[in-house]
Amino acid sequence: FSGGFSGFLTNTKAMIKGETGLEKNAQPYIALRYRNGLFGIQADLAMAKASPTSYVPRFNLGASVTVGKRALAQASDPRIAQSVFDGSQDTEQAFSVSGDISSAYTRAFVLGAADKDYLTIKPTISFTKGDSFSIGIGPKLALKLQDMTLYSHDESPFSFGSEYTSTLGRVFDSATDLLSLVDHVIIGSEGDRFSLAISDDQDITMGPMVRNISTRTDNTLQDVLALTAKFDTKRFDIDAFANNLTDLQLFGVRFGIAPFKNYGGEFGLSAIGNIDVRDTMNRVDLFPTIDAVLPLVAKESLSVEITGSFATIVGLDSDEYFEQLFYTSGESFLSSFNNYLLHGGVGLEAGAFTLGVYASMQKGALSYGMFNPLFIRERSTSPGSLLTTLDSAWTGVGSAPRSFTITGSTSWTKDSFGLEGAYLLPLSASLAPDTDNDLLTLKGSLDLSWFDLSLAYTRRGFASAFSTFLSDSSDSIVTRAKNFLVDNDSAIHATIGVTQGPMTFNATVSTLAEFTPDAGSWNGQSVVTTSPALTLGVDINLF
């Protein structure tokens, strides 16, 4: 301190730097620790000596479980703090501000290549008023640890964007990138006349073609921000959705009317839109649909209803403008109709149990459940993919002949437990099953105050793949299981979370799909590879 404060800074810098021959022997170090109840977390940052003249940063992230009398007593205390910097929450407060931070480590076990490691960090500030309004804002940082590459929204191989050249494209790109800073927006609650939800955790179903699109991604590295909205009155309701505001591909709106005073029948008119933007064209494929829901039995303990719908396709193209793709003059009256879907079924609900059986007839580019949980993986310009199928509606080349689909679905929901499944089987015109393109979807969840578990599995070509798994004796059982579970047509997502005070620890096992943008397409992508992945994370409620 002989030189005053300025001398103190100079001498401190010299001490850290080291004398000649002893440079970088000091290790600047910072450590953070927090424990609440049984669980604790720690984060260390140290500047390790790499050479006599350079430092290399070293990160240590970890969690701990403490088993002891004091920890057990604190964990069972109902007054345990729910946030790090505030031991109690004012539930009577009309407007509140809260902050949390989530971090996760992901290891992708790449088959036939070197594994990859990723770190994601997302701080979020939320503004909430009661149960009817909440908005959360925060950026997400994704870091590949092998080469310390920082992924942004449009540069990540796990999402996709494009390099726009037009002014309109740049404005659109900037707007969607800004939307990626939004964590959630919630307006209204269950039972309200109007409600809106923008978040990354939603399931979307609308009509016969959009079936159970899940916005829960394979991993924290992916960016999805879905929108669902509903306006409901006694006689009239409106539903709307967008699958991803940060990279919009699919949207829809439905108008429903219940015209009868003493009968619960409803009629609906909807439109699903698929946005396809490429270097050579700008196009929106619209699927207008009319539907009806007619109850046969409507009791508190049992309800039975029949449903029916009809859908076709019209297009908006930058070159051809409006184009109807349903009727073209043909050799016969029936052969003049193309690109349509006729659907019907019966649904039953008995307490916590539901059961549905449906059948459809389709021709051309439309099919039942064409937008499903594998939508992002199947939406590509490669041969046989979704966008190529929609191209055939415009060109007539490769248009699919008349075929059929049968579907069964069931669910059981009780308090905090839920289980549901659906199976879709395509049939040819001669009613031959197409087991290479069937679709199995299974989901389950358990949600308790301190523990939650969710499971989801979707498989295209399930029957064919399962038959190969059982009968192919040329490979070992381990290889067959790997080929069955880890595939571009197979999506697995299993998460377990444990909450203790302000911290929630979670572990996720998934099949992680890595995408690459399709050449010449602004919002199309193809799966490069699918790898099993393990993600360990912690969410911390700060205040």
C-alpha positions as CSV (number, residue, x, y, z in Angstrom):
1,F,0.0,0.0,0.0
2,S,3.0,2.3,-0.1
3,G,1.9,3.8,-3.4
4,G,-1.7,4.4,-2.2
5,F,-4.7,2.8,-3.9
6,S,-3.0,3.1,-7.3
7,G,0.0,1.4,-6.0
8,F,-2.1,-1.3,-4.4
9,L,-3.7,-2.1,-7.8
10,T,-0.3,-2.1,-9.5
11,N,1.3,-4.4,-6.9
12,T,-1.7,-6.7,-6.9
13,K,-1.5,-7.1,-10.7
14,A,2.3,-7.8,-10.4
15,M,1.6,-10.4,-7.7
16,I,-0.9,-12.2,-9.9
17,K,1.3,-11.9,-13.0
18,G,4.4,-13.2,-11.1
19,E,8.0,-12.4,-11.2
20,T,10.4,-13.3,-14.1
21,G,10.4,-17.1,-14.5
22,L,7.4,-17.5,-12.3
23,E,4.7,-15.9,-14.6
24,K,1.2,-17.2,-14.3
25,N,1.9,-19.2,-11.1
26,A,-1.1,-17.5,-9.4
27,Q,-4.5,-19.0,-10.2
28,P,-7.4,-16.5,-10.1
29,Y,-10.3,-18.5,-8.8
30,I,-14.0,-17.9,-8.0
31,A,-16.4,-20.5,-6.5
32,L,-20.1,-20.4,-5.9
33,R,-22.0,-22.8,-3.5
34,Y,-25.6,-23.1,-2.6
35,R,-27.4,-25.8,-0.6
36,N,-31.1,-26.1,0.4
37,G,-32.4,-29.2,2.1
38,L,-30.9,-32.3,0.6
39,F,-29.5,-30.8,-2.6
40,G,-26.6,-28.5,-3.3
41,I,-25.0,-27.1,-6.4
42,Q,-21.6,-25.6,-7.1
43,A,-19.8,-23.8,-9.9
44,D,-16.1,-23.0,-10.0
45,L,-14.1,-20.9,-12.5
46,A,-10.3,-21.1,-12.3
47,M,-7.7,-19.6,-14.6
48,A,-5.3,-22.5,-15.0
49,K,-1.7,-22.0,-16.2
50,A,-1.3,-23.2,-19.8
51,S,2.2,-21.8,-20.4
52,P,4.5,-19.3,-18.7
53,T,2.6,-16.5,-20.4
54,S,-1.0,-17.7,-20.8
55,Y,-4.1,-18.9,-18.9
56,V,-6.8,-21.4,-19.9
57,P,-10.2,-21.1,-18.2
58,R,-11.4,-24.2,-16.4
59,F,-15.0,-24.8,-15.5
60,N,-16.3,-27.1,-12.8
61,L,-20.1,-27.6,-12.5
62,G,-21.6,-30.1,-10.0
63,A,-24.4,-31.1,-7.7
64,S,-24.5,-32.9,-4.4
65,V,-26.9,-34.8,-2.2
66,T,-26.4,-34.4,1.6
67,V,-27.9,-37.1,3.8
68,G,-27.8,-36.1,7.4
69,K,-30.1,-35.2,10.3
70,R,-30.0,-31.4,9.6
71,A,-30.5,-31.8,5.9
72,L,-33.4,-34.2,6.3
73,A,-35.1,-31.8,8.8
74,Q,-34.7,-28.9,6.5
75,A,-36.0,-30.8,3.5
76,S,-39.2,-31.8,5.4
77,D,-39.8,-28.3,6.7
78,P,-42.9,-26.9,5.0
79,R,-41.4,-23.4,5.4
80,I,-38.4,-24.3,3.2
81,A,-37.4,-21.3,1.0
82,Q,-38.8,-21.4,-2.5
83,S,-36.2,-18.9,-3.9
84,V,-32.6,-18.3,-3.2
85,F,-32.8,-14.7,-2.2
86,D,-36.2,-14.6,-0.6
87,G,-37.3,-17.1,1.9
88,S,-41.0,-16.5,1.5
89,Q,-43.3,-15.6,-1.3
90,D,-46.2,-13.1,-1.0
91,T,-49.1,-15.0,-2.5
92,E,-51.4,-12.0,-2.0
93,Q,-49.2,-9.7,-4.1
94,A,-51.1,-8.7,-7.3
95,F,-48.0,-8.1,-9.4
96,S,-44.7,-9.8,-8.9
97,V,-41.3,-10.1,-10.5
98,S,-39.3,-13.3,-10.3
99,G,-36.0,-14.5,-11.7
100,D,-34.6,-17.9,-12.4
101,I,-31.7,-19.5,-14.2
102,S,-31.4,-22.9,-15.9
103,S,-28.3,-24.7,-17.0
104,A,-27.8,-28.1,-18.6
105,Y,-25.0,-30.3,-19.7
106,T,-25.6,-32.5,-22.7
107,R,-23.5,-35.4,-24.0
108,A,-24.5,-36.7,-27.4
109,F,-23.2,-40.3,-28.0
110,V,-22.6,-40.1,-31.7
111,L,-22.6,-43.5,-33.3
112,G,-19.5,-44.2,-35.3
113,A,-17.9,-40.8,-34.4
114,A,-16.6,-38.8,-31.5
115,D,-19.1,-37.8,-28.8
116,K,-20.1,-34.2,-28.5
117,D,-20.6,-32.1,-25.3
118,Y,-22.7,-29.1,-24.9
119,L,-23.5,-26.5,-22.2
120,T,-26.7,-24.4,-22.2
121,I,-27.5,-21.5,-19.8
122,K,-30.7,-19.5,-19.8
123,P,-31.5,-16.8,-17.3
124,T,-35.2,-15.7,-17.2
125,I,-37.0,-12.7,-15.7
126,S,-40.7,-13.2,-15.3
127,F,-43.5,-10.6,-14.7
128,T,-46.6,-12.1,-13.2
129,K,-50.0,-10.9,-12.1
130,G,-52.2,-13.5,-10.3
131,D,-53.0,-16.6,-12.3
132,S,-54.1,-14.8,-15.5
133,F,-50.9,-13.1,-16.8
134,S,-47.2,-14.0,-17.0
135,I,-44.4,-13.1,-19.4
136,G,-40.8,-14.3,-19.2
137,I,-37.9,-13.0,-21.1
138,G,-34.3,-14.3,-21.3
139,P,-31.6,-15.3,-23.8
140,K,-30.4,-18.8,-24.2
141,L,-26.7,-19.5,-24.6
142,A,-25.6,-22.8,-26.1
143,L,-21.9,-23.7,-26.1
144,K,-20.2,-26.7,-27.8
145,L,-17.4,-27.6,-25.4
146,Q,-15.1,-29.4,-27.8
147,D,-14.2,-26.2,-29.7
148,M,-15.9,-23.6,-27.4
149,T,-18.3,-22.6,-30.2
150,L,-21.1,-20.4,-29.2
151,Y,-24.3,-21.2,-31.0
152,S,-26.8,-18.5,-31.8
153,H,-30.4,-19.0,-32.8
154,D,-29.8,-19.2,-36.6
155,E,-26.3,-20.8,-36.5
156,S,-27.1,-23.8,-34.4
157,P,-27.2,-27.1,-36.2
158,F,-30.1,-28.1,-33.9
159,S,-32.4,-25.4,-35.3
160,F,-32.4,-23.7,-38.6
161,G,-32.5,-20.2,-40.2
162,S,-31.4,-18.6,-43.3
163,E,-29.3,-15.8,-44.7
164,Y,-31.9,-13.3,-46.1
165,T,-30.9,-10.8,-48.8
166,S,-34.1,-8.8,-49.2
167,T,-35.2,-6.0,-46.8
168,L,-38.4,-7.8,-46.0
169,G,-36.5,-11.0,-45.3
170,R,-34.0,-9.2,-43.0
171,V,-36.9,-7.6,-41.1
172,F,-38.6,-11.0,-40.7
173,D,-35.4,-12.6,-39.7
174,S,-34.7,-9.9,-37.0
175,A,-38.2,-10.2,-35.7
176,T,-38.1,-14.0,-35.3
177,D,-34.7,-13.7,-33.7
178,L,-36.0,-11.2,-31.2
179,L,-38.9,-13.6,-30.4
180,S,-36.3,-16.2,-29.5
181,L,-35.6,-14.1,-26.4
182,V,-39.2,-14.8,-25.2
183,D,-39.4,-17.6,-22.7
184,H,-43.2,-17.6,-22.3
185,V,-46.3,-15.4,-22.5
186,I,-49.5,-16.6,-20.6
187,I,-52.7,-14.7,-20.8
188,G,-55.8,-16.2,-19.1
189,S,-56.3,-19.4,-17.2
190,E,-58.3,-22.5,-17.5
191,G,-62.0,-21.7,-17.8
192,D,-61.5,-18.2,-19.0
193,R,-63.3,-17.0,-22.2
194,F,-60.0,-16.0,-23.8
195,S,-56.6,-17.6,-23.3
196,L,-53.2,-17.4,-25.0
197,A,-50.1,-19.4,-24.4
198,I,-46.7,-18.9,-26.0
199,S,-44.1,-21.4,-24.7
200,D,-41.9,-24.3,-25.6
201,D,-44.0,-27.0,-23.9
202,Q,-47.3,-27.6,-25.8
203,D,-49.2,-30.3,-27.7
204,I,-51.1,-29.2,-30.7
205,T,-54.0,-30.9,-32.4
206,M,-56.4,-29.4,-35.0
207,G,-58.5,-31.4,-37.4
208,P,-57.6,-34.7,-39.0
209,M,-54.1,-33.6,-40.3
210,V,-52.5,-31.9,-37.3
211,R,-52.2,-34.7,-34.7
212,N,-50.2,-34.3,-31.5
213,I,-47.4,-32.0,-32.7
214,S,-45.3,-31.7,-29.6
215,T,-43.1,-28.6,-29.1
216,R,-41.1,-30.3,-26.4
217,T,-37.8,-30.8,-28.2
218,D,-35.2,-33.5,-28.2
219,N,-33.0,-31.4,-26.1
220,T,-32.3,-28.0,-24.5
221,L,-30.2,-27.1,-27.5
222,Q,-33.2,-26.7,-29.8
223,D,-35.3,-23.5,-30.0
224,V,-39.1,-23.8,-30.3
225,L,-41.7,-21.2,-29.3
226,A,-45.2,-22.3,-30.0
227,L,-48.4,-20.3,-29.8
228,T,-51.9,-21.5,-29.0
229,A,-54.9,-19.3,-28.5
230,K,-58.6,-19.9,-27.7
231,F,-61.7,-17.7,-27.6
232,D,-64.7,-19.7,-26.3
233,T,-68.3,-18.7,-25.8
234,K,-71.4,-20.8,-25.3
235,R,-72.2,-20.9,-29.0
236,F,-69.0,-19.8,-30.8
237,D,-65.3,-20.5,-30.4
238,I,-62.0,-19.8,-32.1
239,D,-58.8,-21.8,-31.9
240,A,-55.5,-20.8,-33.4
241,F,-51.9,-22.1,-33.3
242,A,-48.4,-21.5,-34.7
243,N,-45.9,-24.3,-34.3
244,N,-42.8,-22.0,-33.9
245,L,-42.7,-18.2,-33.8
246,T,-38.9,-18.2,-34.2
247,D,-39.0,-20.3,-37.4
248,L,-42.6,-20.5,-38.6
249,Q,-43.6,-23.4,-40.8
250,L,-47.1,-24.4,-39.7
251,F,-50.1,-22.4,-38.4
252,G,-53.8,-22.9,-38.2
253,V,-57.2,-21.4,-37.2
254,R,-60.6,-23.0,-36.6
255,F,-64.0,-21.4,-36.1
256,G,-66.6,-23.5,-34.4
257,I,-70.3,-23.0,-33.9
258,A,-72.8,-24.9,-31.7
259,P,-76.2,-23.8,-33.1
260,F,-78.4,-26.0,-31.0
261,K,-79.8,-24.9,-27.6
262,N,-80.3,-28.3,-26.1
263,Y,-77.9,-30.3,-28.1
264,G,-74.1,-30.2,-27.9
265,G,-73.4,-30.7,-31.6
266,E,-70.7,-28.5,-33.2
267,F,-69.7,-27.6,-36.7
268,G,-66.3,-26.2,-37.6
269,L,-64.4,-24.5,-40.4
270,S,-60.7,-24.5,-40.2
271,A,-57.6,-23.7,-42.3
272,I,-54.1,-25.2,-41.8
273,G,-51.2,-23.3,-43.5
274,N,-47.8,-24.6,-44.4
275,I,-45.3,-21.9,-45.3
276,D,-42.7,-23.0,-47.8
277,V,-40.1,-20.4,-48.8
278,R,-37.3,-21.1,-51.2
279,D,-34.9,-19.3,-53.5
280,T,-37.2,-20.1,-56.5
281,M,-40.6,-19.6,-54.9
282,N,-42.7,-18.3,-52.0
283,R,-45.7,-20.5,-51.3
284,V,-48.3,-21.1,-48.7
285,D,-50.2,-24.4,-48.8
286,L,-53.7,-24.0,-47.2
287,F,-55.8,-26.9,-46.1
288,P,-59.4,-25.8,-45.7
289,T,-61.4,-28.2,-43.6
290,I,-65.1,-28.6,-42.6
291,D,-65.8,-30.8,-39.6
292,A,-68.7,-31.9,-37.4
293,V,-68.9,-33.3,-33.8
294,L,-72.2,-35.0,-33.0
295,P,-72.8,-36.4,-29.5
296,L,-74.7,-39.6,-29.2
297,V,-74.5,-40.0,-25.4
298,A,-73.8,-37.0,-23.1
299,K,-73.8,-38.0,-19.5
300,E,-71.5,-37.1,-16.6
301,S,-70.1,-40.6,-16.4
302,L,-70.2,-41.5,-20.1
303,S,-70.1,-39.7,-23.4
304,V,-70.0,-41.0,-27.0
305,E,-69.6,-38.8,-30.1
306,I,-69.1,-39.3,-33.8
307,T,-66.8,-37.0,-35.8
308,G,-66.5,-36.3,-39.5
309,S,-64.5,-34.0,-41.6
310,F,-63.5,-33.2,-45.2
311,A,-60.3,-31.4,-46.2
312,T,-58.6,-30.4,-49.5
313,I,-55.8,-28.0,-50.5
314,V,-55.5,-24.6,-52.1
315,G,-52.4,-22.6,-52.6
316,L,-51.0,-19.1,-52.6
317,D,-47.9,-18.8,-54.8
318,S,-45.8,-15.8,-55.7
319,D,-45.9,-16.8,-59.4
320,E,-49.4,-18.4,-59.8
321,Y,-51.1,-16.5,-57.0
322,F,-54.3,-18.4,-55.9
323,E,-54.6,-22.0,-57.1
324,Q,-57.2,-24.6,-56.2
325,L,-55.8,-28.1,-56.4
326,F,-58.9,-30.2,-55.8
327,Y,-60.5,-30.5,-59.2
328,T,-59.0,-30.9,-62.7
329,S,-60.8,-32.1,-65.8
330,G,-60.3,-35.8,-66.2
331,E,-61.4,-38.9,-68.1
332,S,-64.2,-39.6,-65.6
333,F,-66.0,-37.6,-63.0
334,L,-64.4,-39.3,-60.0
335,S,-60.9,-39.2,-61.5
336,S,-61.2,-35.4,-61.7
337,F,-60.9,-35.0,-58.0
338,N,-57.5,-35.1,-56.3
339,N,-55.8,-33.9,-53.1
340,Y,-58.6,-34.6,-50.6
341,L,-59.2,-36.3,-47.2
342,L,-62.4,-37.7,-46.0
343,H,-62.4,-38.7,-42.3
344,G,-64.8,-40.1,-39.7
345,G,-64.7,-41.8,-36.3
346,V,-66.2,-42.6,-32.9
347,G,-64.9,-41.3,-29.6
348,L,-65.8,-42.5,-26.1
349,E,-65.1,-41.0,-22.7
350,A,-65.9,-42.8,-19.4
351,G,-64.5,-41.0,-16.4
352,A,-60.7,-40.9,-16.7
353,F,-60.7,-43.2,-19.7
354,T,-61.0,-42.3,-23.4
355,L,-61.1,-44.4,-26.6
356,G,-61.3,-43.4,-30.2
357,V,-61.4,-45.3,-33.5
358,Y,-61.1,-43.5,-36.8
359,A,-60.9,-44.1,-40.5
360,S,-60.0,-41.9,-43.4
361,M,-59.9,-42.1,-47.2
362,Q,-57.3,-39.8,-49.0
363,K,-55.9,-39.1,-52.4
364,G,-53.0,-37.0,-53.5
365,A,-50.9,-35.0,-51.1
366,L,-53.2,-35.1,-48.1
367,S,-53.2,-37.8,-45.4
368,Y,-54.5,-38.3,-41.9
369,G,-51.9,-37.2,-39.3
370,M,-49.5,-35.8,-41.9
371,F,-48.4,-33.2,-39.3
372,N,-47.4,-35.3,-36.3
373,P,-44.8,-35.5,-33.5
374,L,-42.1,-36.2,-36.2
375,F,-43.2,-33.1,-38.2
376,I,-39.8,-31.3,-37.9
377,R,-37.9,-34.4,-38.9
378,E,-40.1,-35.2,-41.9
379,R,-40.4,-31.6,-43.2
380,S,-37.7,-31.7,-45.9
381,T,-37.3,-31.2,-49.6
382,S,-35.6,-34.6,-50.0
383,P,-37.5,-37.3,-52.0
384,G,-40.4,-38.8,-50.2
385,S,-40.5,-36.1,-47.6
386,L,-43.4,-33.8,-46.6
387,L,-42.5,-30.8,-48.8
388,T,-41.8,-33.0,-51.8
389,T,-45.3,-34.6,-51.3
390,L,-46.9,-31.2,-51.2
391,D,-44.9,-30.2,-54.4
392,S,-46.7,-33.1,-56.1
393,A,-50.1,-31.4,-55.5
394,W,-48.9,-28.5,-57.6
395,T,-47.2,-30.5,-60.4
396,G,-49.3,-33.7,-60.4
397,V,-46.0,-35.6,-60.7
398,G,-45.8,-38.5,-58.2
399,S,-49.3,-37.9,-56.8
400,A,-50.3,-40.6,-54.4
401,P,-53.3,-42.8,-55.5
402,R,-56.4,-43.3,-53.3
403,S,-55.6,-45.0,-50.0
404,F,-57.0,-45.4,-46.5
405,T,-55.9,-45.0,-42.9
406,I,-57.2,-46.5,-39.7
407,T,-56.3,-45.1,-36.3
408,G,-56.9,-46.0,-32.7
409,S,-56.2,-43.9,-29.7
410,T,-56.7,-44.2,-25.9
411,S,-55.8,-42.3,-22.8
412,W,-56.2,-42.6,-19.0
413,T,-55.8,-39.5,-16.8
414,K,-56.2,-39.6,-13.0
415,D,-55.1,-36.7,-10.8
416,S,-51.4,-36.3,-11.3
417,F,-50.9,-39.4,-13.6
418,G,-51.6,-39.6,-17.3
419,L,-51.0,-42.2,-20.0
420,E,-52.0,-42.1,-23.7
421,G,-51.2,-43.8,-26.9
422,A,-52.2,-43.8,-30.6
423,Y,-51.5,-46.1,-33.5
424,L,-51.9,-45.1,-37.2
425,L,-51.9,-47.7,-40.0
426,P,-52.0,-46.7,-43.7
427,L,-53.8,-49.1,-46.1
428,S,-53.5,-49.2,-49.9
429,A,-56.4,-49.1,-52.2
430,S,-56.7,-52.9,-51.9
431,L,-56.6,-52.6,-48.1
432,A,-53.0,-54.0,-47.8
433,P,-51.3,-52.6,-44.7
434,D,-48.3,-50.4,-45.1
435,T,-46.1,-51.3,-42.1
436,D,-43.2,-49.2,-43.3
437,N,-45.2,-46.0,-42.7
438,D,-47.3,-46.8,-39.7
439,L,-47.0,-44.5,-36.7
440,L,-46.9,-45.3,-33.0
441,T,-47.1,-42.6,-30.3
442,L,-46.9,-43.2,-26.6
443,K,-46.8,-40.6,-23.8
444,G,-47.0,-40.8,-20.0
445,S,-46.5,-38.4,-17.1
446,L,-46.5,-38.3,-13.3
447,D,-46.5,-34.9,-11.6
448,L,-46.1,-34.6,-7.9
449,S,-45.3,-31.6,-5.7
450,W,-41.6,-32.5,-5.5
451,F,-41.1,-35.1,-8.3
452,D,-42.2,-35.4,-11.9
453,L,-41.6,-37.9,-14.7
454,S,-42.5,-37.7,-18.3
455,L,-42.1,-40.2,-21.1
456,A,-42.7,-39.9,-24.9
457,Y,-42.0,-42.3,-27.7
458,T,-42.8,-41.9,-31.4
459,R,-41.9,-44.3,-34.2
460,R,-42.6,-44.2,-37.9
461,G,-42.5,-47.7,-39.4
462,F,-43.0,-49.3,-36.0
463,A,-44.4,-52.6,-37.1
464,S,-41.7,-53.2,-39.7
465,A,-38.9,-52.1,-37.4
466,F,-40.1,-54.2,-34.5
467,S,-40.4,-57.2,-36.8
468,T,-36.8,-56.8,-37.8
469,F,-35.8,-56.4,-34.2
470,L,-37.4,-59.7,-33.3
471,S,-36.4,-61.8,-36.4
472,D,-33.1,-60.5,-37.7
473,S,-30.6,-63.0,-36.3
474,S,-27.6,-61.6,-38.3
475,D,-27.0,-59.0,-35.6
476,S,-26.7,-59.2,-31.8
477,I,-29.6,-58.2,-29.6
478,V,-27.7,-55.0,-28.6
479,T,-27.2,-53.9,-32.2
480,R,-30.8,-54.7,-33.1
481,A,-32.0,-52.7,-30.1
482,K,-29.8,-49.8,-31.1
483,N,-31.0,-49.8,-34.7
484,F,-34.6,-50.0,-33.5
485,L,-34.4,-47.2,-31.0
486,V,-31.9,-44.8,-32.5
487,D,-33.2,-43.9,-35.9
488,N,-34.2,-40.8,-37.8
489,D,-37.8,-42.1,-37.6
490,S,-37.6,-42.7,-33.9
491,A,-38.0,-40.0,-31.2
492,I,-37.5,-40.8,-27.5
493,H,-37.8,-38.3,-24.7
494,A,-37.7,-39.3,-21.0
495,T,-37.3,-36.8,-18.2
496,I,-37.2,-37.1,-14.5
497,G,-37.2,-34.0,-12.2
498,V,-36.8,-33.6,-8.5
499,T,-37.6,-30.3,-6.7
500,Q,-36.1,-29.2,-3.4
501,G,-36.9,-25.7,-2.4
502,P,-35.8,-23.3,-5.1
503,M,-34.0,-26.0,-7.1
504,T,-35.2,-28.5,-9.6
505,F,-32.7,-31.2,-10.8
506,N,-33.6,-33.0,-14.0
507,A,-32.1,-35.7,-16.1
508,T,-33.3,-36.4,-19.7
509,V,-32.6,-39.3,-22.1
510,S,-33.4,-38.6,-25.7
511,T,-32.6,-39.2,-29.3
512,L,-31.1,-36.0,-30.5
513,A,-31.6,-35.1,-34.1
514,E,-29.1,-32.8,-35.8
515,F,-30.4,-30.8,-38.8
516,T,-28.9,-29.0,-41.7
517,P,-30.8,-26.4,-43.8
518,D,-31.9,-27.7,-47.2
519,A,-30.1,-26.0,-50.1
520,G,-32.2,-23.2,-51.6
521,S,-34.8,-23.5,-48.8
522,W,-35.4,-20.7,-46.3
523,N,-37.3,-22.8,-43.7
524,G,-36.7,-26.4,-44.7
525,Q,-34.2,-28.8,-43.2
526,S,-33.1,-32.4,-43.2
527,V,-31.9,-34.7,-40.5
528,V,-28.1,-35.3,-40.7
529,T,-27.9,-37.8,-37.9
530,T,-29.7,-39.0,-34.8
531,S,-27.8,-39.8,-31.6
532,P,-28.7,-40.9,-28.1
533,A,-28.1,-38.1,-25.7
534,L,-28.1,-37.6,-21.9
535,T,-28.8,-34.2,-20.4
536,L,-28.3,-33.2,-16.8
537,G,-29.6,-29.9,-15.7
538,V,-30.7,-27.7,-12.8
539,D,-33.3,-24.9,-12.6
540,I,-32.8,-22.4,-9.8
541,N,-35.5,-19.9,-8.7
542,L,-33.4,-16.9,-7.7
543,F,-36.1,-14.5,-6.4
